[in-house]
Amino acid sequence: MKKIAIKVLKGLGIVLLLLILLAGGVYYKSVNYNMYDLQANKELLPEPSDEEGYAVLAEELVSQMTLKEKIDQMYGEKMYQIPKLAIGFLLKDRFPHVYVGENERLHIPPWVLSDGPRGARVMDHGIYSVTTFPVGMARGASWDVDLEERINEVIAIEMRANKVNYAATPCINLLRHPAWGRAQETYGEDPWLLGEFGVAAVKGIEKHNVMACPKHFALNSLDNSRFVVDVNLDERTLREVYLPHFKKTIQVGKPASIMSAYNKVLGEYMANNKYLLNDILRDEWGFEGFVTSDWFNGTYDAIGSVKAGLDVEMPYQQVYKYDILEEGIEKGEISEADIDKIVTRTLKTRLKYAFSDDQETYGHDQIEKESHVTLARVAAEKSMVLLKNDKVLPLTAETGQKVLVLGRLANTENTGDIASSNSTSLTITTPYEGISAFNQTLQNEVELYDGTDTNLAADKAKEADQVILVVGYTFEDEGEYININGDMEGSAKAGKLVGKKGIGGDRESLKLLPEDEALIQAVAAVNKNIVVVYVGGSAINMNAWEPKVAGIVFAWYSGMEGGTALANVLYGKVNPSGKLPFSIARNDSDYPYFNPYTLKIDYGYYHGYTLFDKKNIEVAYPFGFGLSYTTYTYDDLQIMESELNKNGVLRAKVNVTNTGGVAGEEIVQLYVGFKNSSIDRPVKLLRGFDKIGLEPGETKTVEFEVNIQDLAWYDPEVKEWKVEEMVYELYVGPSSRKEELLQLEFTVLNSDL
């Protein structure tokens, strides 16, 4: 018996050793996976000479493929290669390369996706950091589309340096409600603003031979139930509110690809939604690129997805399996010609990028270089919104000041979501570090207190000349919802959280966390000149403490240089110029209905400033609002032609003067009103904006052009866009607040003027 036991133990030991070796091998291969060239070998694959040539080459390649090879073009990597994703995420805190669509026999190179709303997500072996920019919502608050294009150029450059040629960005989903967890990734609540930024982002990415992929198409404005929720809305709401920014981004920006959303729309999962993916996206808008699914749980029905026009499912073969598709062809549910169509349009698009011969210009020295880091700081500075200033800002930049920096987030590296939009930088400057460094040159004492004792914080505040409170959120409070062990469907059915909550996701309260509000209340009771710095991705409810503080700055998740930028803004080295890309309601109940846990939700025609305008609801802070350290006046608004036809262009101009004592940048906004409409329409809609720099006393004339067709409404009965013949209002000013806007009228006639 003893000998048998010894043999059994030896056998178990050998098995255990083999398992350890196997696990070690899997780990090693997952961390040190093979890298593949993304460029085509021009000696083996002839390079087309023009646009038509790529279509011809794609057709020729598809004609040489077996059905299995065609299907291999329709999904990410093989399932056995997926462990590198889990190991990369959980053990190495990095996003590995996932190679898609390689065909060695036909010399077709693969393509590789990287997320990247605020910095390159996928990194080459040996590269552990990239430039991290402020989040999308912060950049939306800059209202600076030229800056956005430059930012995305840098992101694309660093993607190329990391051997990536496909960017899963920009996120242009509409902010319907401020509690949306992924609000930080997008640009705001207004479709016009979203469209302008979407175009800028795509142009910046595509300049460097990276395929841009706007996401998530469409109606993805809720996160905790995103895999199961069914969004219901009428046709006008779909066309006029939730699709215009996608349409503009696609038709003007011309991205190579687009990503479908997880959710259902009108009862159909987006991956199977032929009406949106094919009828509207391709047939109406003329999109010629390819559609990928969102990662994991983004596809459900292979046959339905083929019919709908979903080209590639990611990141591995889930429903686009050989047996399912072969059976579908045998049954006549789909044809091999349908498969050919999908593979051909994917190839003809991505082959253009594979034939680029500029890879050598994108070396590792391009990553996180000085000019890129400087741009990250500038972006943070231009993004920050001065919301309230009761003669406290800018802070005195003089020697002899005792500076107190408070809050649990004051010295925290906090750049936002840690899921798909994460970005890793070599160094991150915290608010405290930025303020401390600024004051070091002034020889001022800067004290940090990031503890929870409000009495101690108040005692310190009594003795300080300058008090800065840093409050807000982290990836644990908002962001992409990560809940591996949770029951998303069960929670959605119950209408509330079932089981354990994960990290991130939608906020269930618009208030700050209790410890933040307690800190503000305690310190405000002993020092009236405190400045509150908010770090987060969207609007918050400030009713309980806003009247008690002298200054409020929305700093957002401000990237790797956020602390430096914050100090520059607080002390007046930089004049704040950001403006809110959303409205902040006075009461939470004024926003549209929102529940993070739901199987169904109705999206209405009105939200944000259009809702508040329509219902004449007073807001805490209007869309487009932001203060400055200088003042501006608007005058002499003019319309060049006050009578126009339906295909005309409205031309207007206004004078803007810096009437203060310091240089600054002003965001001039143009809205068009529909008071005389015979149908239900918003009071006004944003239809133009421009960010201008002005020296003290300087006046600039800002000119706008608005296509009259951009004033159309969608008539679902005849399925047409229509421009009404009526008198319209033109509003120009510093925000959407009616009292701040200059106003004129113009008329659209049904004639050939």
Buried (B, 14 or more C-beta within 10 A) or exposed (E): EEEEEEEEEEEEEEEEEEEEEEEEEBBEBBBEBEEEEBBBEEEEBEEBEEEEBBBEBBBEBBEEBEBEBBBBBBBBBEEEBBBBBEBBBEEBEBBBBBBBBBBEEBBBBBBBBBBBBBBBBBBBBEBBBBBBBBBBBBBBBBBBBEBBBBBBBBBBBBBBBBBBBBBBBBBBBBBBBBBBBBBBBBBBBBBBBBBBBBBBBBBBBBBBBBBBBBBBBBBBBBBBBBBBBBBBBBEBBBBBBBBBBBBBBBEBBBBBBBBBBBBBBBEBBBBBBBEBBBBBBBEEBEBBBBBBBBBBBBBBBBBBBBBBBBBBBBBBBBBBBEEBBBBBBEEEBBEEEBBBBBBBBBBBBBBBBBBBEEBEEBEEEBBBBEEBBEBBBBBBBBBBBBBBBEEBBBBBBEEEBBBBBBBBBBBBBBBBBBBBBBBBBEEBBBBBBBBBBBBEEBEBEBBBBBEEEBEEBBBBBEEBBBBBBBBBBBBEBBBBBBBEEBBBBBBBBEEEBBEEBBBBBBBBEBBBBEEBBBBBBBBBEBBEBBBBBBBBBBBBBBEEBBEBBBBBBBBBBBBBBBBBBBBBBBBBBBBBBBBBBBBBBBEBEBBBEBBBBBBBBEBEBBBBBBBBBBEEBEBBBBBBBBBBBBBBEBEEBBBEEEEBBBEBBBBBBBBBBBBBEBBBBBBBBBBBBBEEBEEEBBBBBBBBBBBBEBEEEEEBEBEBEBEBEBBBBBBEEEEEBEBBEBBBBBBBBBBBBBEBBBBBEBEBEEEEE
